[in-house]
Amino acid sequence: TYYNGCLGAICGCRLVKAFQKTYYNEYGGGANDLQSGFNKGTGLGAEIIGTFVLVYTIFSTTDPKRNARDSRVPVLAPLPIGFAVFMVHLATIPVTGTGINLARSFGAAVIYDKVEVDQNTHHAKLVNIPGSYTKSVE
């Protein structure tokens, strides 16, 4: 399922690039980028903390044991989850552009093709994703 999400994001970004090439290039393909004044460690830390906050909120609001005790929880679960997404975006947009949805961030970075190749290690870094996912380059 995780791989399907990444594959779907790549295909979706490719379709957008095919049909709206001018807008796609003008807006950087929707790819996230580390803002100036922040190093990669700060960006990675911000994304890890933001993702943790979101995942913790989702798990705590959808806990089946809590649902048994409190019948109104399933109805109100979207409120704290939406608030967590809002707060994470407020905190991380100035740093990384918010990449808590990895499939969306990964797909945009792959199709926008903003890749740096380190000549010493021959690894490609997707510059748009803090934490630098790497793949071998022949």
Residue pairs with C-beta under 8 A, 6 or more apart in sequence:
2 103
5 103
6 102
6 103
6 106
6 107
8 103
8 107
9 103
9 104
9 106
9 107
9 108
10 106
10 107
10 110
10 111
11 107
12 107
13 29
13 30
13 107
13 108
13 110
13 111
13 112
14 111
16 24
16 30
17 24
17 29
17 111
24 30
28 112
28 114
29 108
29 111
29 112
29 114
30 108
30 112
31 105
31 108
31 109
31 112
31 114
31 128
32 96
32 97
32 98
32 99
32 105
32 108
32 109
32 128
32 129
32 130
33 96
33 97
33 114
33 127
33 128
34 40
34 43
34 95
34 96
34 127
34 130
35 94
35 95
35 96
35 97
38 95
38 96
40 130
40 131
40 132
42 95
43 95
43 96
43 130
43 131
44 130
44 131
46 91
46 92
46 95
46 96
46 130
47 92
47 96
47 99
47 100
47 130
47 131
50 88
50 91
50 92
50 98
50 100
51 88
51 100
53 84
53 87
53 88
54 81
54 84
54 85
54 88
54 100
57 80
57 81
57 84
58 81
58 84
60 66
61 73
61 76
61 77
61 80
61 81
62 74
62 77
66 73
67 73
67 74
85 100
88 98
88 100
89 98
92 98
92 99
92 100
96 130
99 105
99 129
99 130
105 128
105 129
106 126
106 129
106 133
108 128
109 126
109 127
109 128
109 129
110 126
112 128
114 126
114 127
114 128
115 124
115 125
115 126
115 127
116 124
116 125
116 127
117 123
117 124
117 125
117 137
118 124
118 125
122 136
122 137
122 138
123 134
123 135
123 136
123 137
124 134
124 135
124 136
124 137
125 132
125 133
125 134
126 132
126 133
